[in-house]
Amino acid sequence: MTIDLISDTVTRPTKEMLDAMLNAKVGDDVFKMDPTVNELQEKAAKLFDMEDALFFPSGTMANQTAIKLHTQPGDKLICDKYAHVYNYEGGGAAFNAGVTCKLIDGNRGMFTAEQLQEAVAGRSDIHVPFSRLVCIENTTNKGGGACWDFAELEKLQKISKNNNLTFHLDGARLFNALVAKNETPKQYGALFDTISICLSKGLGAPIGSILLGSKEHIAKALRIRKLFGGAMRQVGFLAAAGMYALDNHVERLAEDHQKAKGIGAVLESVSYVTKVEPIETNIIIFYVDKSIGDTNFINKMAAKNILLTPMGEGKIRIVTHLDYTDNMHEVLLKELKNYQK
């Protein structure tokens, strides 16, 4: 038995999800003739009370499309230093949109309204890039699955609006935040200009993300998706998985959160772990003693068929998910308690 905790992207479709995929009605989505894709997009837009939505093969493409549609080459994007759009999308903001990134030194991937105000203040002349876009990531990946305070997001939105900045949410794991904080999609739909949500992480679909926004934004995003090579044909088979995920796999995210906190409690209790970041959702980030080292620890656990991932700076990440069973949980806790240097 392999216990794969590298990411929540490693899940495989359940039998019920596969049945939904096999029975999907499909057409050519490039011509907007795939009924299942259309249904998924309408469902997502209604869920967030936003005007329109567009299905993408990946969250990175959805985010990069949002950045492209909100900016011009030479503009400035503002985000946290831990933001996925800056750290883990291959330099796409620079390559695809030609924008520079203003990084804010936040806490666990989250910055304050005061920090944003400082970032947008100052001179605006020919020497300085135009500030055009603020990107938020909720939950934060590199920040350990942390959830933004909604009241702070409201303050950030107000500052963005007052400074003519568009406000984009990288909501790759937004549903984890919604479940953990007892919030609703409509709250976020009312706050952001565009939102990307990922179906292939905690929700357990094999592929796919959605970009939400106004009809004008999505019409432009459709053209950008084509430019990026993201136009697909009979993709309703995959959209059906996303539909099933939205209908059946949201509330169960609480189980992943509970298991993550159980793992965190064990890590807090063992002597070889020097620090465990606060755990709110399904991501655990921790540090082991320097005499052990993160690479050595990960390799020793891999020898026991337990797969973890390094996050740099000595961080080790564990991510709980749909395919992480109760039996696997018991085995992992036992191995962590009995770990020998």
N, C-alpha and C positions, 0 to 999 in steps of 0.2 A: 504493500500500500504506500503510495506517494502522497504526502500531505503538501499540496502546493499552495503556499501563502504569499507568492510573489506579488499577486495583484488580484483584484476582483474581476479582471478581464479573462481569467483562465477558465471560467465556467463553460459548461456545455449545455445546449438546450435540453430541457426536460422532455419527457415523452409527450406531455400535453402540448408543449410549445412546438415540438416537431409535427404533431398532428395538425396544429393550426397552420403551420408553414405548408404542409403537403396539400392542405385543402384550400389554400389561398386562390382567389381569383386574380389573374394577372393580365397585364397589357403592357404596351410600350410607354414607359414613364417619360421618355424624352418628349413624347407628344402629349404628355399629361393624361395618358389613357390607361394607366394602371389603377384599377379601382381600389385596391388595398392600400397602395401608397397614398392615394387621395384621401381615403378614410382615415389613415393614420395622421396625416397632416391636419385634417379638419379636427380630429379628436384632440391633438396636442394643442392646437390654437384655442379651442374651446376650453380646455383644461386650464390654460393660463390666462384666458380672457384676452388674448391678443388677436390681431386681425388675421394673421396668416402664418404658415409654417412651411418648412422645406426639409425633406429627408436627405441626409448625407451619409456617405460610407464611413466617415470617421469624425470624431470630435475635433481633431486638429483641423480638418478641412472646414468644418463649420465655424470654428473660431477664426481661422485665417480669412474666410469669406467675410465674416463680420468686420474684421479689421480693415480689409480691402474696401468694403462698401462705405465705411465711415471716414476714411482718410484719403489723402493724396500723398504722393511721394514727397519726402522732406518734412512731413508732419511728425508730431510727437505723440506717442502713446504713453499713458501713465499707468503703472501697475506696481504691485509689490515685488520685491526682489526675489521672492519665492514663486512668483506666478508661473503657471504652466505655459502660458503663451510666450513667455520669455525664455524659460529654462528647457522646456521639453518639446518644442515644436520646430526643431531643426533650424532655428534662425529665420523662420518663415515670415515674421513681421518685417524684417529687413529685405528678405529675398522677394516675397510676393507683393508687399505693399510699399516697400521703400521707406518705411518709417523708422524712426529712432525711438528707443524706450527710455523713459524717465522712471528710474526705480526708486520706490519708497522703502525705507528700512522699517518695516512693520514688525508685528509680533505674530509669529507662526503663520505668516502669509496674509495677515490682516493689518490694515493701517487705519488711522483715525481720520475724522473729518478735519481736525486741525492740521494733520500732516498733508492731506490733500490740498487744503487751502494754501499751505506754504509752498507746495509744489507748483501751483498754478499762479502764484503771485510773482511779481517782479516785472521786468521789462518785456515788452513785446515789440521788437523792432526787427529790422532785416537781418540782424546777427543771430536771432534766436528762432528755433523751429516753432511753428504754430502748434499749440496744444489742441488736439482734436478729440481725443478719446480716453476714457477711463475704463480699465478692465478690472473686474472683480472675479475672484475664483471662490466658489462655495460648493462643497467644502474644499478646504485647502489640501492639496496633495502633499506637497513637501512640508506643510505645516502640521501634518499628522491628523488629517480629517477634521480640522477645527471648523466650527460654524460661526459665521459672522453674526453679530448682534443686529437685529433688524432695525432697531432705532438708529444705529450708527449708519446703516445703509441708506436710510431715509435722509440723514444729514448729508451724506456723500452725494446723493442724487440732487439735492437742492444746490449744493456747491457746483456740481457739474452743469446743471441747468443755468445757473446764474453766470457761468463762464462760457456758455455756448459749447459745452463738451457733450458728446454722446456718451452713453452709459451702457456698457456691455457686460453681461454676466456669463462667465464660463461656468456653467452649471453641470459639469461632467458628473458630479455626485450630488447634485442639488436635492434629489429625493431623499438621500441620507440626512441632509440637513432638515428637510421638511418633517421627516419622521421624528428626528431627535428633538426638534424645537417645537413640534406641534404647530407648524405653520402651513400655509396653503399656497399652491401654485399661483393663484390669482393675486396674492399679495406681491409676488415677485413680478408678475406680468404688468402690474400697475406701476412698477418702479423703474424698470429697465427699458431701454430702447430696443435692444435685442438680447436674446437668451439662447445659449446652446445647451442642450441636455443630451446626455449619453445613455443609450439603451443597452450597451454591451458591458457595462461595469456591474454595479450592484443589482441592476434589474435583470441581468442574466441572458440578454439576447446575444446571438453570436456576432452581430455586426450592426452598426448604425447609430447615428446621432440626428438630432433635429435642431434646426435654427428657427427661432420664433421672432416675429417682429411685425411691423406695419406692412400693408400690402405693397407700398412703395419699396420698402427695404427688401422684401422677399422677391419682388420682381427683379430687382437689381442683383440679388443674391443668386437667382436662377442663372443669370448670364455669367456671373463670376464662377459658379459651380461648373458650368460648361467649360469655361476658360481653364479651370484647374483640372479638368479631366474627370469630373465627378458625376457626369450625366450617366444614368444607368437605364437598362431596358426593362426586362421583366423582373423588377426588383421587389415586387409584391410578396414574393416568398420570404424575403427578409423583413419587409414591413409588417408581415403577419406576426413574426416573432416579437417585434416591437409592440404591436397591439396587445399581444398576450402578456408581455412583460408589464405594461402599464395597467392592465386589468387585474393581474394576479401576483405581482412580485414587489409591490411597493410596501405594503404593511409589514411583510415578513423581514424587511430590512432591520427591524428592531431586534430580531434574533441575532443578526450579525453584530449589532452594537453590543448586545449582552455578552456574547462570546468574547468580543474584543476586550471588554472591561474585565472579564474573567482572566484573560491572558495577562492583562496589565497588572492585576492583583498579584499574580504569581511572580511576574518580573520584579515587582516592587519588593517581594519578600526574599529574593535570592541575593547572595552577597556579591556575585560577579557582575551584576548589573548596577551601573553607577547612576543612571537617570532614566526615567520613563516620562515621556511627554504626556500632558493631560489627554485623556481619551474621551471623545464625545461620540464618535461614530464607529466606523469599521476599520480604521487605520491605527496601528500602534507603531510608534517610533521610540526606539530606546537605544541606549549606549552601554557597551560592556567595558569592563576594566581594561585599561591599556595593556596590561600584561597578557591579556587574551587577544585583543584586537578584533575588529569587526570582520575582516576577511577570514581569519582563522575560525571564528565562531560560525560564520555562515558555511564554511567548508565542512566543519565537523557536523553541523546539523544536516547538511546535504548528504553526508555519508550515512545518515540515519533516515534518508528519504524524506526529510523535512526541508522544503525549499523556502528561503527567505531572500530578501534583496537589499543590497547596500544603497544608501541614498546620499553618500558623500559626507564629508565632515565627521566621520565616525558613526553616522546614523545607520541603524538597521530598521527595516520596515517589515511589518507583518500586516496582511490585509485579509480579513475574514470575508466570506462570500457564500453564495448559494450552494456550492459544492463542498463546502467545509462542514462535514457531518459531526454529530455528537460524539461518535466513536473517535474520529480524528482529533477532536477537541481534547478528549481524555488522554489520548496518546501524547499530544503535544505538551499538555500541562505536566504529565509525568516526566517527559524528557527534559523539560526546562527545570523542574525541581531537582532532577538527578544529574544535571550537567556537571561534568568533571573537567577541570582546566587541563 
